Amino acid sequence: MPTMSSTLSQYPELVQTLLKNRGITNFDEAERFLNPSFERDIADPFGILNMDRAVERILVAIDANEHIAIFADYDADGIPGAALFNDFLKKIGYKNFEIYIPHRNIEGYGLSMKAVDTLASHQATLIVTIDCGITDVAEAAYAKELGIDVIITDHHLTQEVLPPAYTILNSKQPGDTYHDNMLCGAALAWKLVCALLVRRGEEWGIPSGWEKWLLDMAGLSTVADLAPLQKENRALAYYGLTVLRKSKRLGLLALFEKMNMAQNTVTEDDIGFMIGPRINAAGRMGNPMDAFHLLSAETKKEADEYAEKLMYLNDARKGIVASMVKEARRHLETRELRDVIVVGNPLWKPGLVGLVASSLAETYTRTVFVWGRSDDGEIKGSCRSDGTVNLVDLMTSVRKEVFLGVGGHERAGGFSVSNDGIHVLEDELVLAYQIVKKEKEVDGQHAEATLSLADVNWVNWKHVAKFAPFGVGNPKPTFLFEKVSIAEVRYFGKERTHLELSFENSGIKAI
């Protein structure tokens, strides 16, 4: 049997090291990772459980000209998912549909009775959810009572009872054997579009391969929603970025212009730190439909208007979150910290508390629940795990009367809680934590290789670049340079807050 190194021996030593650190131990795996292939890596959408049933129901609705409602989540996964489904329906010339994205602070997360009533009044007979719905048991049952079929497409963790929907696309549900159960919501919506085009694309006159233009949205969400960039997700992120750099989507072009971003060099960092936060800002600070209108804009005037709006909302969001974090820290300094932290303020917007929870979890290395009060008076919040507990397990282990609703992933979630429940929430969570906690996953940064300054060259840069896009499951490599002598230190920039280092016996500089 060949050794690990011999199976990778065709690659330079640095590449071998980075591959092994990612659990890639043979030549075939390495080739798949380093050279993504659309044909090879993007699997048949009909491999997803219930895809046939979902496609057939949508085609029946299209043939009968039923009113279809696309109901999407209000974040940088659901909104791009809605945009790509909107593109598809317009491309085939279907007009009897609407996009519905709930207002975060008024309606809250997922399907609501109010939303179902609204869509029923619009004569909707089919609701297709994107990036939500898997925990909405009562709401799906209510829609069924009103004669509305619901197709749920979601990637969040399932609970014991599944909604009584017409059908469910979620590879985390029991019985689904799809090879990658970590696709994000927009990617799952893209798979549904691909399946519809397999069945009827030729009849609709859609050119083969047109669906690849929608990868700007599926790829953007894969990165923004922190999906692990492995298996099919790696290909979706890779090709998503390729399309993003060529996209003719007017809203994106307007946003790039306002952010002074060169479209042809957009990276995963640009999505994570620049594009994603601005799409999310619409849902957090105002109306999420503003972000949808940006991504689906058909005129430059409309694109510029919504790009400007998102830029403003994002700037406002930064200031408010900073003051919320400051207030939370001030409060926590006065009390003893327990295994789970609960903090909140009725004046805080529920749409912003997730960002506060992330900041506090990082600062205090604990699992954190942060709450605010929505416009309808309900207490809602977000939570982040420090890696010692699965949040869905934690929340579902608490006494049933405490939470009104819960949902999310292993490391991030959302909840609503009763006015009485908020007073005992931390006590209940601390109790449940003792039962479901696990060993903490080791985070922290480690060097993947020790290099010399002579190794910092364009050849090695090209080797490392083959590992992009980087993200969850494929972190940016960190290298250690030992015994380096600094020759010069220089401050620069408008406010002289940037630092440049020059090294002895080397033309390399560090910023």
N, C-alpha and C positions, 0 to 999 in steps of 0.2 A: 504493500500500500504506500503511495507516495506521501512524503511528508508535507506539512502545511507550506513550508517555504518553497519546496520544489514545484508545487502546484501553482504558485504565484511567481515562479522564478523568471518569467518573461518580463516582469515589471521591474522598474528601478526600485532600489531598497526603500526609499521614502514612500513610494506608492504601496509597496507590500505592507509596510508598517501601518499606514492609514487604513488599508483594507482589513487587516487582521483586527485592528481596534474596533471595526464595525461588524465583526463577526463573519467576515467574508473570507472563506478558507480555500476556495478552489477557483480555477481559471474561468469556468462557466459563470459562476456567481459574479466574479469580478467583471467580466465582460458585460453582463446584464446591468450591473451597477454603473459602470463607467461610460457605457454607450447605450443610453435609453433608446428604445425602438417603439414607435407608436403601434405598429402591427403586432409586435410580440408582447408588449407589456400592458396594453389596454385590452382587458378581457371582454368576452361576449357579455353584453348587458343582461341577456336572458339567463345567465348563470346566477343572478340575484333572485332569491325566493320571491314568488308572486309577481315577477315582472310581466309574465304573460297576461295574468288577470288584470293588472293595472293598464297595460297597453290596450287590451280589448275593450275595457270600459271607456277609456278616453276616446277611442275610435268610434264607439257607439255614440258617444256624446257629440263628437264632431259631425258624424253623419246625420244626426237628428237635429243639429244646430241648437243643442242645449246650452244654457248659460253656465259656463265653467268659471269657477272662482279659484285663482291661484293665491293661496294663503301662505305668506312667507314670514319668517322671523325677522326681527328688526335690526339685525347685526350684519357684519361684513361677511357672513356666510349666507344667510337667508336672502338678503337684498340682491347680491349678484346672482343667486339662484333664480330669483324672480325675474331679473333682467334677462337671463338667457332663455327662460321659458317664454317670456314676452317676445323675444326675438324670434323664437321658433314659431309661435302661433301667428305672428305677423307674416313670417316668411311663407307659411302655407295659405295665407289669405283668410285666416279664421278671425272673425270679428266679435263673436258673441262671448266675450270673456272679460273678466276684470282682475286686476291685481289688488289684493288686500293685504296691507302690512299694518298690524295693530300698533297703536300709539303706546309706547312703553309705560309712560307714567299714568295713563288713563285706563288702558285696557289690560296691561300686564302681558306676561309671556304666554304664548300658545293660543289655542282656540279658546274662545270664551262664549258663554251663552249669548251675550250681546252681539258678538260678531256673527254667530250662527243666525240669530234673528235678523240682523241686517242683510245678510246674504240671502236668506229666505225671502225677504221683502223685495230683493232684486231678482227673484225668480230663479236663483241658482239651483241646479239639480245635481251638480257635482263640485265638490271641493277637493282640490289637490294641495296638500300642505307641503311646504319646503322647509326643512331644518326645524321642525317642531311637530307636536301632535302625539308623540308616543306615550305621554302620560295623561292625555286628555280623554279619559274614559267616559265621564258623564257628558262631556260636550259632544263626543262622537255619537253617543247614544241619543242625545237630543236631536242632533242633525238627522239621524236615521228616522226618528219619530216624525220629523217634518218632511220626510220623503227625499232627503238629500243624501246621496252617496258620498262617502269620504274616502279618498285615497291618501294614506299617510306616507310621506317620504321623510325619513328622519334618521339621524345617526346617534342620537343620545341613548344612554343606557335604558334598557327596558325594565319595567317593574313586573311584579308577579302577575298582575291582571293587565292584559292588552286591551286597547280600545276596540269596541265592536265596529270597526271600520269596514268598508267594502273590501279593502285589502291594505296590507302594510308592506312597504319596502323599507327594511332596516336590517342590515346584515348582522346586527347584534341580537336579533330575535332568535328564539329556539328554532332549530330546523334549517336555518340558512347555512349553506356550506360554501358561500362565495369566498374566493381565495384572499380577499382583503376586506375585513369588516371595519376598517378605520377610515373609509371615505367620508368626507365632510358632506354637509347638506347640499351645497351647490353641485358638488361632484355627483351626488346621487341623482339630483335633478337632471344633470347632463346625461347620465346613463339612461334615464327614462326617455329623454329626447332622442338619444341614439337608437333606442329600441323602437320608438315610434317611427323613426326614419327607415330602419331596417324593414319594417312591415309595409310602410306606405310611401316612403320617400320618392321612389321612382314614379309612382302614380301622381304624386303632388308636383313632380317636375323639379325636385330639389337635386342639384348636382352632387354626385358622390364626393364626400369629404367636406361638404359645407359645414358640417357640425364641428369641425376643427376650429372654425372662427369663434365658436362659443367658449373655447378653452381659456380665453382671457379671463372670463368670469369664474370658471371652475378652478383654474390654477390660482387665481387671486385668493379665492376663499380657502383653498387647501393650505396656503401659506398663512393667511390672516387668522384662520381658526385654529392654528397650531396643530394640524393633523400630522401624525408621524410621517416623515418623508422617506418611506420605505415602500417596497412592493409597487402596487399600481399608483399610489400617491406620489412616488418619486417621479414617475413618468408624467402624471397630471401636472405637477409643479414645474417640471422641466419644459414641457410643451406649452403650458400655460404662460410661462415667462416669454417663450419664443413668440407666441401670438400677441402677448401684451406689448412687446416691443414693435409690433407691426400693426396693432389694432387701429381701425379707423373710427372707433367709437368716439363721437364728438365730445362727450362728457369727460372721458379720460384725457383727451387731448387738451381740453380747457383746464383740467386739474393739473396736468403736467406743466402747463405754461405758468399757472399761478404759483406752483411750487418750485419754479426754475429747475425742472427735472428734465434731463435728456431722455426722451422715450426709448431710443435705441440701445440704451445701456441700463434699463430698469433691472434691478436685482430683487432678490427676496427681502433684503433689508429695507428697500424702498417701500415694498408692500407692508412689511411689519411696522415700520416707524412713520411712514408718510401717508400712503394711500389708505390702508386699513383704518387707522384712527379717524380719518376724515369721513369715511363712510359710516363708521360707528357713531361719530359725533351727532349725526342727524337723529338717530334713535335715542341717544343719551340725552340730548339737549332740546330736541324739538320734535319735528315730524319726520319719521323714517322715510316717508314717501319722497322727501327732498333728495335723498341719496338715490332712490330708484329713478326719479326723474332725471338725475344727472346721468346715470348709466344707460338710460334709454332715450336720451335727448336726440331729437331729429333735426334741430337747427342750432347753429353756432350761438345765436342769441340766448336760447334756452340753456345750452351747455354752460355758457359764461355766467349766466345768472345763478345757476345752481352750484357751480364750482365756487363762486364768490361766497355764497351762503354757507357752504360746508367749511370753507377756510375760516370764516368768522366764528361759526359754532365751535370749531376745534380749538381756536384760540381762547374762547370764553370757557370752554370745558377745562382747559389746562389750569386756569386761574382758580376756578371753583374747587377742583379736585385737590389742588395744593393746599387750600385753606381747610378743606375737610380732613385731610391727612394730618395737618398740623393740630387741629382741634382734637382728633382721635388720640394722637400721641400724648397730648397734654393731659387728657382724661386718663389714659392708661398708666401714666407715670404716678398717678395718685393711688393706684390699687395693685393688689397682688395678682400676678399673671398666672392663669391656670392652664391646663392642657389644651383647652379650646377657649379662644377669646370671642366674646360677643360684645359689639359696640355699635351704637347708632344714635340717631337724632331724628325726631319727627320732621325737622325742617330739611333734612337731606333728600335729594332726588334719588329714588331707587335706581334710576338709570346710570348713576355715577358711582354707586357704592362698590361695584365689582372692582373698579380701579383702586379704590381705597383699600379693599380687602387684599388685593395683590401686593400693594405697597407694605401693608402691615404684616402680612405673612412673611414677607422677605425680611423685614426689620426684626421681627420678634421670633422668627423660626417656629411658629406655631400655626395651627389651623385656625382660621379667622372667619367669623360671620359678621357682616356689616349690614345694618338695616336703615331704611328711611321710610317715609310715609308717602304713598301715591296720592294723586289728586282726588281719588275717590275715598280717601281716608284709610285704605288698607295698608298694613305694615308689610313691606316687601324687602327682600335683600338678596345679597350675593355672598358666596363663600368660596374660599380657596384653601386647599389642603397643603400642609407642609411636607407631604409624602408619607406620613405615618398612618394615614387612614384614607379609605375610599369614601368620598363624601356621600355618595348615594347610599352605601351601606350604613353610614353614620346617621344620616337623616331618617332613613326608614327604620332604624333601631330605636328611635325616640318614641315615647308614648304618642299614640295616634292623635290625641286631642290637641297636641301642642302646635303642630304644623297644619296649615290649611292646604298647602300644596308644596311639592318639592320636585326637583328634576336636575339633570345635568350630567356631568362626566365624573370620572374618578377624582380629578384634581380641581374641578371648578363646577359650581352649581348655583342654582337660584332657589328661593323659597318664599313663601308667604306665611305669616303667623298671626294668630289671634291677639287681640289686645291683652288678654289675660296671659296667653302663652309667652309673650315677650319677656315678662317678669321672671319666668322660670327657665327661659331658653338655655342660658349658659349652664345652669345646674343640670338640666336634662342631657345636654350634649356632653358634658364632662362625664356623667354616669355612663352613657352609651359608648363613649370613647374607650372606656376601660375594657369593654367587651369586644369591640371590633378593631382596635388599633393593631398595627403591624410594625415590623421593624422598619425604621426609616430608610428610605432609599438614599444611597450616597450621592449627593449632588456635588458641588464643589468642582473646581477646575483642576485639571491635571495636564501636564505637558505630554503630547503624543510622541514627541521626538526631541532629542537634543541636537541642535544644529550649530554650525559656525556661521559667522557673517558672510563667509564666502558662499554659503549655500543659498543666500538670498539673491536669486537670479531669475531671469525670465524662464529658463527651462523648468526650474522647480515650481515657479508660479503657475505655469501651464499644467504641470502635474496636479497641483492642488486644486486648480480651477475645475478639473474634470470631476471633482467630488461634489460640486455645486449642483443644484441649490441646497443650501444648508438650512437646518432648522431642527425641530424635534425629531429625535431618532437618527439624526445625522448632523451633529454639532460641528461648528467651524473648528478646524484643528488649531491647537495652541502649541507653540514651539518654545523651547527653552534655549536661551543663549547664555552660556556661562563665561565668567572671567572676561567680560567686555569692558574695555576702558573708554570712558567718555572724554572726548577731546574738547567739546564745546557745548554750552547750553544757551539756547536763544528763545526768548519769548516773542510772540508775534500775534498779529490779528488786531482788529479794531480796538479791543479793550485789553490787549496783551494777555489773554487768558489761554492761549495755545502755546505749547512747548515743542521745540525742535531740538533733538540731540544729534550731535556728530560724534563719530567714533574714531579712535586712533587706528591707523593703518587700514582704513576702509573708506570707500566712497559712499557707503550706505548711510542714510539719515533715518531717524525715527521721529514720528510726530506723536 
